[in-house]
Amino acid sequence: MACIVPNILSLTQHLKTLKENSEKYKIEKCPTCGQCRLWHHGARYRKSDRENDAQSTLNPVPILRLYCPMCHRTCSVLPECIPPHRWYLWAMQCAAILLVFSGESIHKVSQKIIPSRWTIRRWVLRLLDQFNIHALHLKTTWSWLGYQTDLREFWLTLVDKIPFSTAMLVLNNHDVVVP
């Protein structure tokens, strides 16, 4: 499970929060051993801004690291907008999925936005494959999703009311693999 800080929905908000209120990224206990008192342990950098050109890019984006003196492990703390182990932000994945579920072909969607059609196809197939698990956990959090049994309608209804990244944060907090 990744350590994710909620309510940071853009890279600019992430950079501003790091500068003005880096304590927001402090987590209560070590995700490995459960002990308290993690230390700040520098940062690593990710190229998360894949939308802007070279002149206006926000890359490299710093990701804070924490160190546990008890188990001698480090962990990274991500803002909500950056998915763990992904190249593209949740907003990009959401845009692609919305276009596909609105009836556009994966090929046409790949011509409109940056990811390739293979990447978009993989995202859609993961949502299809994990739909029952995702729906179960998200419906326990938001009861208004209980009436949605169709994959397409489920995701369209969800992203109409809440950010896609918030839904992925809930799944991450329930130890469910995110799409």
C-alpha positions as CSV (number, residue, x, y, z in Angstrom):
1,M,0.0,0.0,0.0
2,A,1.3,3.4,-0.9
3,C,1.3,6.3,1.5
4,I,-0.9,8.9,-0.1
5,V,-1.8,12.4,1.3
6,P,-5.4,13.3,0.4
7,N,-6.7,16.5,-1.1
8,I,-3.7,17.4,-3.1
9,L,-5.2,17.3,-6.6
10,S,-2.6,18.9,-8.8
11,L,1.2,19.1,-9.2
12,T,1.2,22.9,-8.6
13,Q,-0.8,22.4,-5.4
14,H,1.7,19.6,-4.4
15,L,4.7,21.9,-5.0
16,K,3.1,24.8,-3.1
17,T,2.2,22.5,-0.1
18,L,5.8,21.1,0.0
19,K,7.1,24.7,0.1
20,E,4.6,26.1,2.6
21,N,3.4,23.2,4.7
22,S,5.6,20.1,4.3
23,E,4.4,18.7,7.7
24,K,1.2,17.8,5.9
25,Y,3.2,14.9,4.3
26,K,4.1,13.5,7.7
27,I,2.4,10.1,8.3
28,E,1.5,8.7,11.7
29,K,3.3,5.4,11.6
30,C,5.6,3.3,9.5
31,P,3.7,1.3,6.8
32,T,6.1,-1.6,7.3
33,C,6.4,-2.1,11.1
34,G,3.7,0.2,12.5
35,Q,6.1,2.2,14.7
36,C,5.8,6.0,15.2
37,R,8.3,8.8,14.8
38,L,9.4,8.6,11.2
39,W,12.1,11.0,10.2
40,H,12.3,13.1,7.0
41,H,14.8,11.4,4.7
42,G,15.2,13.7,1.8
43,A,13.3,13.4,-1.5
44,R,13.3,11.5,-4.7
45,Y,12.3,13.0,-8.0
46,R,9.7,11.8,-10.5
47,K,8.9,13.1,-14.0
48,S,5.2,13.3,-13.3
49,D,4.4,16.2,-15.5
50,R,3.8,14.6,-18.9
51,E,1.4,17.2,-20.2
52,N,3.5,20.4,-20.4
53,D,6.3,21.0,-22.9
54,A,10.0,21.4,-21.9
55,Q,9.7,25.2,-21.3
56,S,6.7,25.0,-18.9
57,T,7.2,21.6,-17.3
58,L,7.1,21.1,-13.5
59,N,9.6,18.2,-13.7
60,P,11.3,16.9,-11.7
61,V,8.7,16.7,-9.1
62,P,10.0,16.1,-5.5
63,I,8.5,13.2,-3.6
64,L,9.2,13.2,0.1
65,R,10.8,10.2,1.8
66,L,10.5,9.2,5.4
67,Y,12.8,6.9,7.4
68,C,11.8,4.5,10.2
69,P,14.6,4.2,12.8
70,M,13.0,1.0,14.1
71,C,12.9,-1.2,11.0
72,H,15.5,0.9,9.0
73,R,13.2,1.2,6.0
74,T,12.2,4.2,3.9
75,C,8.9,5.0,2.3
76,S,7.7,7.7,-0.1
77,V,4.7,9.9,0.5
78,L,2.7,10.8,-2.6
79,P,0.1,13.5,-3.1
80,E,-3.3,12.3,-4.2
81,C,-2.8,13.4,-7.8
82,I,0.2,11.1,-8.4
83,P,-0.6,7.4,-8.7
84,P,1.9,4.9,-7.3
85,H,3.9,3.1,-10.0
86,R,2.4,5.0,-12.9
87,W,3.8,7.4,-15.5
88,Y,0.6,9.4,-16.0
89,L,-1.4,11.4,-13.4
90,W,-4.9,10.2,-12.3
91,A,-6.4,13.1,-14.2
92,M,-4.9,11.8,-17.5
93,Q,-6.2,8.2,-16.8
94,C,-9.6,9.6,-15.9
95,A,-9.8,11.6,-19.1
96,A,-9.0,8.6,-21.2
97,I,-11.4,6.3,-19.4
98,L,-14.2,8.9,-19.6
99,L,-13.7,9.2,-23.4
100,V,-13.8,5.4,-23.9
101,F,-16.8,5.0,-21.7
102,S,-18.5,7.8,-23.5
103,G,-18.4,5.8,-26.7
104,E,-15.1,6.8,-28.4
105,S,-12.8,4.1,-29.7
106,I,-9.5,3.6,-27.9
107,H,-7.7,4.5,-31.1
108,K,-9.5,7.9,-31.3
109,V,-8.8,8.6,-27.7
110,S,-5.1,7.9,-28.1
111,Q,-5.1,10.6,-30.9
112,K,-6.6,13.1,-28.5
113,I,-4.5,12.6,-25.4
114,I,-0.9,11.6,-24.7
115,P,-0.9,7.9,-23.7
116,S,-0.7,5.3,-26.4
117,R,-3.7,3.1,-27.3
118,W,-2.0,0.2,-25.6
119,T,-1.7,2.1,-22.3
120,I,-5.4,3.2,-22.6
121,R,-6.5,-0.3,-23.4
122,R,-4.6,-1.7,-20.4
123,W,-6.3,0.8,-18.1
124,V,-9.8,-0.1,-19.5
125,L,-9.0,-3.8,-19.2
126,R,-7.9,-3.4,-15.6
127,L,-11.2,-1.6,-14.8
128,L,-13.1,-4.4,-16.4
129,D,-11.1,-7.2,-14.7
130,Q,-11.3,-5.6,-11.2
131,F,-14.8,-4.1,-11.5
132,N,-16.4,-6.3,-8.8
133,I,-13.7,-5.7,-6.3
134,H,-13.5,-1.9,-7.0
135,A,-17.3,-1.6,-6.9
136,L,-17.6,-3.4,-3.6
137,H,-15.1,-1.2,-1.8
138,L,-16.3,2.0,-3.4
139,K,-19.9,1.2,-2.7
140,T,-19.1,0.7,1.0
141,T,-17.7,4.2,1.0
142,W,-20.3,6.0,-1.1
143,S,-23.8,4.3,-0.8
144,W,-25.2,6.3,-3.7
145,L,-23.1,4.1,-6.0
146,G,-25.1,1.1,-4.8
147,Y,-27.6,1.3,-7.7
148,Q,-24.9,1.2,-10.4
149,T,-24.3,-2.3,-11.6
150,D,-23.0,-1.6,-15.1
151,L,-19.2,-0.8,-15.3
152,R,-19.6,2.1,-17.7
153,E,-22.4,3.8,-15.7
154,F,-20.6,3.1,-12.4
155,W,-17.5,4.9,-13.4
156,L,-19.3,7.7,-15.2
157,T,-21.5,8.3,-12.2
158,L,-18.5,8.2,-9.8
159,V,-16.3,10.7,-11.6
160,D,-19.3,13.0,-12.1
161,K,-19.5,13.4,-8.3
162,I,-16.0,12.9,-7.0
163,P,-12.4,13.1,-8.4
164,F,-11.1,9.9,-9.8
165,S,-8.0,10.3,-7.7
166,T,-10.2,10.3,-4.5
167,A,-11.7,7.0,-5.6
168,M,-8.2,5.6,-6.2
169,L,-7.2,6.8,-2.7
170,V,-10.1,5.0,-1.1
171,L,-9.1,1.8,-3.0
172,N,-5.5,2.2,-1.9
173,N,-6.5,2.7,1.7
174,H,-8.6,-0.5,1.5
175,D,-5.5,-2.4,0.2
176,V,-7.1,-2.9,-3.2
177,V,-4.9,-2.8,-6.3
178,V,-5.7,0.3,-8.2
179,P,-6.3,0.2,-11.9
